[in-house]
Amino acid sequence: MSTDNRTKSSSPLAAWVLAARPRTLALAFAGIGMGTFLAAAAGVLNGAVAVLCFVTATLLQILSNLANDYGDSIHGADSPGRVGPPRAVQTGQITPAAMKRAVILFAILAMLSGLALVWLAFVVNPVTATNGWWLLIIFLGLGGLAVAAAVTYTAGFRPYGYAGLGDLAVFIFFGWVAVAGSYYLHAHALPWTIFLPATSCGLFAVGVLNVNNIRDIKSDRAAGKQSLPVRLGLRRARLYHWALLLGGLISATLYVILTYHTPWQWLFLLAVPLFLNNGFTVWRQEGAALDPMLRQLSLSSLLFVILFGVGQLL
């Protein structure tokens, strides 16, 4: 493990904040925010449901980050040769046992928050009282899958992130489940067109993961972590990155065309230069130079959602 003092936090609290990776919360908020904006535009927004959606998404994101810190450390991906930011277990600031307990704690908190969310949306709400229990069971199943996906990405005996399946999981849970799921919790209906902005959010979230994996391609290959960039090679991983960014923008454009009623719906195009900048930078840079692009793409995705949502409301 690395013991570089420049990477160590000044206090135990700072170490836990580092492990929680607050900068990744923008992605968790993006998908839920998109579903919330679309529900508000449809006139079906439920304030209490919205708050619990954001709380649950935050807990799931922190759970995923803690499990990733723990899993990559025990499986060797967080080695001294890794070029990304230091991890709490890797640098010895948090013991593996303490991190494992934190993972269990946040898994329980996420499940409790999710239970309260679906109970409020489907059992308390009289509109769905007749079939609320069935919907409760379905969404509890989705919540359980979300918790399992967050934990087993890099932790466990056969982490799926090491088999190159992380992109698919991120697309499903940060895209379709986050957007379409949160919209349904408000509206109790699901037009198929909702999957277009949901696809945008999912592809941008996969883009963030792809930047991370391109940055770590050498250390992941050495650790046996078969991420998509490791499987594809650097050039094709960069082409894949462009496909993710352009695919997200095209999906949003199709939604506006299909539901068009005001020029304000094109407001999201103001975010296009940010995505283009990310694509060109990822094409030219590699290694540690890509680290700022993770934050840039996360925040660009959140700004895209805000602009898209405001355009729908206006």
C-alpha positions as a Markdown table, in Angstrom:
| # | Residue | x | y | z |
|---|---|---|---|---|
| 1 | Met | 0.0 | 0.0 | 0.0 |
| 2 | Ser | 1.1 | 3.5 | -0.7 |
| 3 | Thr | 2.1 | 5.6 | 2.3 |
| 4 | Asp | 2.7 | 8.9 | 0.5 |
| 5 | Asn | 2.0 | 11.5 | 3.1 |
| 6 | Arg | 0.8 | 13.9 | 0.4 |
| 7 | Thr | -2.2 | 11.6 | -0.2 |
| 8 | Lys | -3.2 | 11.1 | 3.5 |
| 9 | Ser | -6.1 | 13.0 | 5.0 |
| 10 | Ser | -5.5 | 15.1 | 8.1 |
| 11 | Ser | -8.2 | 13.4 | 10.2 |
| 12 | Pro | -10.4 | 10.3 | 10.3 |
| 13 | Leu | -13.4 | 12.3 | 9.2 |
| 14 | Ala | -11.5 | 13.6 | 6.2 |
| 15 | Ala | -10.6 | 10.0 | 5.3 |
| 16 | Trp | -14.2 | 9.0 | 5.3 |
| 17 | Val | -15.2 | 12.0 | 3.2 |
| 18 | Leu | -12.5 | 11.0 | 0.8 |
| 19 | Ala | -13.8 | 7.5 | 0.6 |
| 20 | Ala | -17.4 | 8.7 | 0.1 |
| 21 | Arg | -16.2 | 10.7 | -3.0 |
| 22 | Pro | -18.6 | 13.6 | -2.8 |
| 23 | Arg | -17.7 | 14.7 | -6.4 |
| 24 | Thr | -19.5 | 11.6 | -7.7 |
| 25 | Leu | -22.8 | 12.7 | -6.3 |
| 26 | Ala | -23.5 | 14.8 | -9.3 |
| 27 | Leu | -24.1 | 11.7 | -11.3 |
| 28 | Ala | -26.5 | 10.3 | -8.7 |
| 29 | Phe | -28.4 | 13.6 | -8.7 |
| 30 | Ala | -28.5 | 13.8 | -12.6 |
| 31 | Gly | -30.7 | 10.7 | -13.1 |
| 32 | Ile | -33.1 | 11.4 | -10.3 |
| 33 | Gly | -33.1 | 15.1 | -11.3 |
| 34 | Met | -34.1 | 14.2 | -14.8 |
| 35 | Gly | -37.0 | 12.1 | -13.6 |
| 36 | Thr | -38.1 | 14.8 | -11.2 |
| 37 | Phe | -38.0 | 17.5 | -13.8 |
| 38 | Leu | -40.0 | 15.4 | -16.2 |
| 39 | Ala | -42.6 | 14.7 | -13.5 |
| 40 | Ala | -42.9 | 18.4 | -12.7 |
| 41 | Ala | -43.3 | 19.2 | -16.4 |
| 42 | Ala | -46.1 | 16.6 | -16.5 |
| 43 | Gly | -47.8 | 18.2 | -13.5 |
| 44 | Val | -47.4 | 15.1 | -11.3 |
| 45 | Leu | -44.6 | 16.1 | -8.9 |
| 46 | Asn | -44.8 | 14.7 | -5.4 |
| 47 | Gly | -42.5 | 16.7 | -3.1 |
| 48 | Ala | -42.0 | 14.0 | -0.5 |
| 49 | Val | -41.3 | 11.4 | -3.1 |
| 50 | Ala | -38.7 | 13.7 | -4.7 |
| 51 | Val | -36.8 | 14.2 | -1.4 |
| 52 | Leu | -36.7 | 10.5 | -0.7 |
| 53 | Cys | -35.6 | 9.8 | -4.2 |
| 54 | Phe | -32.6 | 12.1 | -3.8 |
| 55 | Val | -31.8 | 10.7 | -0.3 |
| 56 | Thr | -31.9 | 7.1 | -1.6 |
| 57 | Ala | -29.8 | 7.9 | -4.6 |
| 58 | Thr | -27.2 | 9.6 | -2.4 |
| 59 | Leu | -27.0 | 6.6 | 0.0 |
| 60 | Leu | -26.6 | 4.2 | -3.0 |
| 61 | Gln | -23.9 | 6.3 | -4.5 |
| 62 | Ile | -21.9 | 6.5 | -1.2 |
| 63 | Leu | -22.5 | 2.8 | -0.8 |
| 64 | Ser | -21.1 | 2.1 | -4.3 |
| 65 | Asn | -18.0 | 4.3 | -3.6 |
| 66 | Leu | -17.2 | 2.7 | -0.3 |
| 67 | Ala | -17.7 | -0.8 | -1.7 |
| 68 | Asn | -15.4 | 0.2 | -4.7 |
| 69 | Asp | -12.7 | 1.5 | -2.3 |
| 70 | Tyr | -12.9 | -1.8 | -0.4 |
| 71 | Gly | -13.2 | -4.1 | -3.4 |
| 72 | Asp | -10.4 | -2.6 | -5.5 |
| 73 | Ser | -8.1 | -2.7 | -2.5 |
| 74 | Ile | -8.5 | -6.3 | -1.7 |
| 75 | His | -8.5 | -7.3 | -5.4 |
| 76 | Gly | -5.3 | -5.4 | -6.2 |
| 77 | Ala | -6.6 | -2.7 | -8.6 |
| 78 | Asp | -5.8 | 0.0 | -6.1 |
| 79 | Ser | -2.0 | -0.6 | -6.1 |
| 80 | Pro | 0.8 | 1.8 | -5.6 |
| 81 | Gly | 1.1 | 2.1 | -9.4 |
| 82 | Arg | -2.4 | 3.4 | -9.8 |
| 83 | Val | -2.5 | 6.9 | -11.4 |
| 84 | Gly | -5.8 | 8.1 | -10.0 |
| 85 | Pro | -6.6 | 9.8 | -6.7 |
| 86 | Pro | -5.6 | 7.7 | -3.6 |
| 87 | Arg | -8.1 | 5.5 | -1.9 |
| 88 | Ala | -8.7 | 5.3 | 1.8 |
| 89 | Val | -8.1 | 1.6 | 2.2 |
| 90 | Gln | -5.2 | 1.7 | -0.2 |
| 91 | Thr | -3.3 | 4.3 | 1.8 |
| 92 | Gly | -4.1 | 2.7 | 5.1 |
| 93 | Gln | -6.3 | 5.6 | 6.4 |
| 94 | Ile | -9.2 | 3.2 | 6.9 |
| 95 | Thr | -8.8 | -0.5 | 7.6 |
| 96 | Pro | -10.5 | -3.1 | 5.4 |
| 97 | Ala | -12.6 | -4.3 | 8.3 |
| 98 | Ala | -13.8 | -0.7 | 9.1 |
| 99 | Met | -14.7 | -0.2 | 5.4 |
| 100 | Lys | -16.6 | -3.4 | 5.3 |
| 101 | Arg | -18.7 | -2.4 | 8.3 |
| 102 | Ala | -19.4 | 1.0 | 6.6 |
| 103 | Val | -20.5 | -0.8 | 3.4 |
| 104 | Ile | -22.9 | -2.9 | 5.5 |
| 105 | Leu | -24.2 | 0.2 | 7.3 |
| 106 | Phe | -24.9 | 2.2 | 4.1 |
| 107 | Ala | -26.5 | -0.9 | 2.5 |
| 108 | Ile | -28.9 | -1.0 | 5.4 |
| 109 | Leu | -29.5 | 2.8 | 5.2 |
| 110 | Ala | -30.2 | 2.6 | 1.5 |
| 111 | Met | -32.6 | -0.2 | 1.9 |
| 112 | Leu | -34.5 | 1.6 | 4.6 |
| 113 | Ser | -34.7 | 4.8 | 2.6 |
| 114 | Gly | -35.8 | 2.9 | -0.5 |
| 115 | Leu | -38.5 | 1.1 | 1.6 |
| 116 | Ala | -39.8 | 4.4 | 2.9 |
| 117 | Leu | -39.8 | 5.7 | -0.7 |
| 118 | Val | -41.9 | 2.9 | -2.3 |
| 119 | Trp | -44.2 | 2.7 | 0.7 |
| 120 | Leu | -45.0 | 6.4 | 0.4 |
| 121 | Ala | -45.4 | 6.2 | -3.4 |
| 122 | Phe | -47.5 | 3.1 | -3.7 |
| 123 | Val | -49.1 | 2.2 | -0.4 |
| 124 | Val | -49.8 | 5.6 | 1.2 |
| 125 | Asn | -50.9 | 7.1 | -2.1 |
| 126 | Pro | -54.7 | 6.4 | -2.5 |
| 127 | Val | -54.4 | 6.6 | -6.3 |
| 128 | Thr | -52.6 | 3.3 | -6.4 |
| 129 | Ala | -54.1 | 1.7 | -3.3 |
| 130 | Thr | -55.6 | -1.2 | -5.3 |
| 131 | Asn | -52.4 | -2.4 | -6.8 |
| 132 | Gly | -49.9 | -0.6 | -4.5 |
| 133 | Trp | -48.7 | -3.8 | -3.0 |
| 134 | Trp | -47.7 | -5.3 | -6.3 |
| 135 | Leu | -45.8 | -2.1 | -7.2 |
| 136 | Leu | -44.2 | -2.1 | -3.8 |
| 137 | Ile | -42.8 | -5.6 | -4.4 |
| 138 | Ile | -41.6 | -4.8 | -7.9 |
| 139 | Phe | -39.8 | -1.6 | -6.8 |
| 140 | Leu | -38.4 | -3.3 | -3.7 |
| 141 | Gly | -36.9 | -5.9 | -6.0 |
| 142 | Leu | -35.3 | -3.1 | -8.1 |
| 143 | Gly | -34.0 | -1.5 | -4.9 |
| 144 | Gly | -32.5 | -4.8 | -3.9 |
| 145 | Leu | -30.8 | -5.2 | -7.2 |
| 146 | Ala | -29.4 | -1.6 | -7.0 |
| 147 | Val | -27.9 | -2.3 | -3.6 |
| 148 | Ala | -26.4 | -5.6 | -4.9 |
| 149 | Ala | -25.0 | -3.9 | -8.0 |
| 150 | Ala | -23.4 | -1.2 | -5.9 |
| 151 | Val | -21.7 | -3.7 | -3.6 |
| 152 | Thr | -20.6 | -6.4 | -6.1 |
| 153 | Tyr | -19.2 | -4.1 | -8.8 |
| 154 | Thr | -15.7 | -4.6 | -7.3 |
| 155 | Ala | -16.4 | -6.4 | -4.0 |
| 156 | Gly | -17.3 | -10.1 | -3.5 |
| 157 | Phe | -15.8 | -13.3 | -4.9 |
| 158 | Arg | -16.6 | -12.5 | -8.6 |
| 159 | Pro | -17.0 | -8.7 | -9.0 |
| 160 | Tyr | -18.7 | -8.0 | -12.3 |
| 161 | Gly | -16.7 | -4.8 | -12.8 |
| 162 | Tyr | -13.6 | -7.0 | -13.3 |
| 163 | Ala | -15.4 | -8.8 | -16.1 |
| 164 | Gly | -16.1 | -5.6 | -18.1 |
| 165 | Leu | -19.9 | -5.5 | -17.2 |
| 166 | Gly | -19.7 | -2.2 | -15.2 |
| 167 | Asp | -20.8 | -0.2 | -18.2 |
| 168 | Leu | -24.0 | -2.1 | -18.6 |
| 169 | Ala | -24.9 | -1.8 | -14.9 |
| 170 | Val | -24.1 | 1.9 | -14.8 |
| 171 | Phe | -26.3 | 2.5 | -17.9 |
| 172 | Ile | -29.2 | 0.6 | -16.4 |
| 173 | Phe | -29.2 | 2.0 | -12.9 |
| 174 | Phe | -28.0 | 5.6 | -13.6 |
| 175 | Gly | -30.1 | 5.8 | -16.7 |
| 176 | Trp | -33.2 | 3.8 | -17.1 |
| 177 | Val | -33.8 | 2.9 | -13.4 |
| 178 | Ala | -33.0 | 6.4 | -12.1 |
| 179 | Val | -34.9 | 8.4 | -14.6 |
| 180 | Ala | -37.8 | 6.1 | -15.6 |
| 181 | Gly | -38.1 | 4.7 | -12.1 |
| 182 | Ser | -38.2 | 8.1 | -10.3 |
| 183 | Tyr | -40.7 | 9.4 | -12.9 |
| 184 | Tyr | -43.0 | 6.4 | -12.3 |
| 185 | Leu | -42.9 | 7.0 | -8.6 |
| 186 | His | -44.4 | 10.4 | -9.2 |
| 187 | Ala | -46.7 | 9.7 | -12.2 |
| 188 | His | -47.7 | 6.0 | -11.8 |
| 189 | Ala | -47.4 | 5.9 | -15.6 |
| 190 | Leu | -44.5 | 5.5 | -18.0 |
| 191 | Pro | -44.6 | 6.9 | -21.5 |
| 192 | Trp | -42.0 | 5.1 | -23.7 |
| 193 | Thr | -40.5 | 8.5 | -24.6 |
| 194 | Ile | -39.2 | 8.8 | -21.1 |
| 195 | Phe | -36.6 | 6.2 | -22.0 |
| 196 | Leu | -34.9 | 8.7 | -24.4 |
| 197 | Pro | -33.7 | 11.2 | -21.7 |
| 198 | Ala | -33.1 | 8.2 | -19.5 |
| 199 | Thr | -30.8 | 6.9 | -22.1 |
| 200 | Ser | -29.0 | 10.2 | -22.3 |
| 201 | Cys | -28.4 | 10.1 | -18.5 |
| 202 | Gly | -27.2 | 6.5 | -18.7 |
| 203 | Leu | -24.8 | 7.1 | -21.5 |
| 204 | Phe | -23.3 | 10.1 | -19.9 |
| 205 | Ala | -22.8 | 8.2 | -16.6 |
| 206 | Val | -21.1 | 5.4 | -18.6 |
| 207 | Gly | -18.9 | 8.1 | -20.1 |
| 208 | Val | -17.7 | 9.0 | -16.6 |
| 209 | Leu | -16.9 | 5.4 | -15.9 |
| 210 | Asn | -15.1 | 5.1 | -19.3 |
| 211 | Val | -12.9 | 8.1 | -18.5 |
| 212 | Asn | -12.0 | 6.5 | -15.2 |
| 213 | Asn | -11.2 | 3.2 | -16.9 |
| 214 | Ile | -9.2 | 4.8 | -19.6 |
| 215 | Arg | -7.2 | 6.6 | -17.0 |
| 216 | Asp | -6.6 | 3.4 | -15.1 |
| 217 | Ile | -6.1 | 1.1 | -18.1 |
| 218 | Lys | -2.5 | 0.2 | -17.3 |
| 219 | Ser | -3.0 | -0.6 | -13.6 |
| 220 | Asp | -6.3 | -2.4 | -14.3 |
| 221 | Arg | -4.6 | -4.6 | -16.9 |
| 222 | Ala | -1.9 | -5.4 | -14.4 |
| 223 | Ala | -4.5 | -6.3 | -11.8 |
| 224 | Gly | -6.5 | -8.5 | -14.1 |
| 225 | Lys | -9.4 | -6.1 | -14.2 |
| 226 | Gln | -11.0 | -6.6 | -17.6 |
| 227 | Ser | -12.7 | -3.2 | -18.0 |
| 228 | Leu | -13.9 | -2.3 | -21.5 |
| 229 | Pro | -10.9 | -0.1 | -22.2 |
| 230 | Val | -8.6 | -3.0 | -21.3 |
| 231 | Arg | -10.6 | -5.2 | -23.6 |
| 232 | Leu | -10.9 | -2.7 | -26.4 |
| 233 | Gly | -7.5 | -1.0 | -26.3 |
| 234 | Leu | -6.9 | 2.7 | -25.9 |
| 235 | Arg | -7.9 | 3.9 | -29.4 |
| 236 | Arg | -11.2 | 2.0 | -29.6 |
| 237 | Ala | -12.0 | 3.0 | -26.0 |
| 238 | Arg | -11.7 | 6.6 | -27.1 |
| 239 | Leu | -14.0 | 6.0 | -30.1 |
| 240 | Tyr | -16.4 | 4.3 | -27.7 |
| 241 | His | -16.3 | 7.4 | -25.5 |
| 242 | Trp | -17.3 | 9.6 | -28.4 |
| 243 | Ala | -20.2 | 7.2 | -29.1 |
| 244 | Leu | -21.4 | 7.6 | -25.5 |
| 245 | Leu | -21.3 | 11.4 | -25.6 |
| 246 | Leu | -22.9 | 11.7 | -29.0 |
| 247 | Gly | -25.5 | 9.0 | -28.3 |
| 248 | Gly | -26.6 | 10.9 | -25.2 |
| 249 | Leu | -27.1 | 14.1 | -27.1 |
| 250 | Ile | -28.9 | 12.4 | -29.9 |
| 251 | Ser | -31.3 | 10.7 | -27.5 |
| 252 | Ala | -32.2 | 14.1 | -25.9 |
| 253 | Thr | -32.6 | 15.6 | -29.4 |
| 254 | Leu | -35.0 | 12.8 | -30.4 |
| 255 | Tyr | -37.1 | 13.4 | -27.2 |
| 256 | Val | -37.5 | 17.1 | -28.0 |
| 257 | Ile | -38.4 | 16.4 | -31.6 |
| 258 | Leu | -41.1 | 13.9 | -30.5 |
| 259 | Thr | -42.5 | 16.0 | -27.7 |
| 260 | Tyr | -41.8 | 19.5 | -29.2 |
| 261 | His | -44.0 | 22.4 | -28.1 |
| 262 | Thr | -41.7 | 25.3 | -27.3 |
| 263 | Pro | -38.2 | 26.5 | -28.4 |
| 264 | Trp | -37.2 | 26.4 | -24.7 |
| 265 | Gln | -36.8 | 22.6 | -25.0 |
| 266 | Trp | -33.6 | 23.2 | -26.9 |
| 267 | Leu | -32.0 | 24.9 | -23.9 |
| 268 | Phe | -29.9 | 21.8 | -23.2 |
| 269 | Leu | -27.9 | 22.5 | -26.3 |
| 270 | Leu | -26.0 | 25.1 | -24.2 |
| 271 | Ala | -24.2 | 22.1 | -22.6 |
| 272 | Val | -23.0 | 20.7 | -25.9 |
| 273 | Pro | -19.6 | 22.5 | -25.9 |
| 274 | Leu | -18.8 | 20.9 | -22.5 |
| 275 | Phe | -19.3 | 17.4 | -23.9 |
| 276 | Leu | -17.3 | 18.2 | -27.0 |
| 277 | Asn | -14.5 | 19.5 | -24.8 |
| 278 | Asn | -14.5 | 16.3 | -22.8 |
| 279 | Gly | -14.5 | 14.2 | -25.9 |
| 280 | Phe | -11.5 | 16.0 | -27.4 |
| 281 | Thr | -9.6 | 16.0 | -24.2 |
| 282 | Val | -10.1 | 12.3 | -23.6 |
| 283 | Trp | -9.0 | 11.7 | -27.2 |
| 284 | Arg | -5.7 | 13.5 | -26.6 |
| 285 | Gln | -4.8 | 12.8 | -23.0 |
| 286 | Glu | -4.2 | 9.7 | -20.9 |
| 287 | Gly | -3.2 | 8.6 | -17.4 |
| 288 | Ala | -3.4 | 11.2 | -14.6 |
| 289 | Ala | -4.1 | 14.0 | -17.0 |
| 290 | Leu | -7.6 | 12.6 | -17.4 |
| 291 | Asp | -8.6 | 12.9 | -13.8 |
| 292 | Pro | -10.1 | 16.4 | -14.1 |
| 293 | Met | -12.3 | 15.1 | -16.9 |
| 294 | Leu | -14.1 | 12.8 | -14.5 |
| 295 | Arg | -15.4 | 15.8 | -12.5 |
| 296 | Gln | -15.9 | 17.8 | -15.6 |
| 297 | Leu | -18.2 | 15.2 | -17.2 |
| 298 | Ser | -20.1 | 14.6 | -14.0 |
| 299 | Leu | -20.8 | 18.3 | -13.6 |
| 300 | Ser | -21.6 | 18.6 | -17.3 |
| 301 | Ser | -24.1 | 15.8 | -17.1 |
| 302 | Leu | -25.8 | 17.5 | -14.1 |
| 303 | Leu | -25.8 | 20.9 | -15.9 |
| 304 | Phe | -27.3 | 19.1 | -19.0 |
| 305 | Val | -30.1 | 17.7 | -16.8 |
| 306 | Ile | -30.8 | 21.2 | -15.3 |
| 307 | Leu | -30.9 | 22.9 | -18.7 |
| 308 | Phe | -33.0 | 20.1 | -20.1 |
| 309 | Gly | -35.4 | 20.1 | -17.2 |
| 310 | Val | -35.8 | 23.9 | -17.1 |
| 311 | Gly | -36.5 | 23.8 | -20.8 |
| 312 | Gln | -39.3 | 21.3 | -20.3 |
| 313 | Leu | -40.8 | 23.4 | -17.5 |
| 314 | Leu | -40.7 | 26.6 | -19.6 |
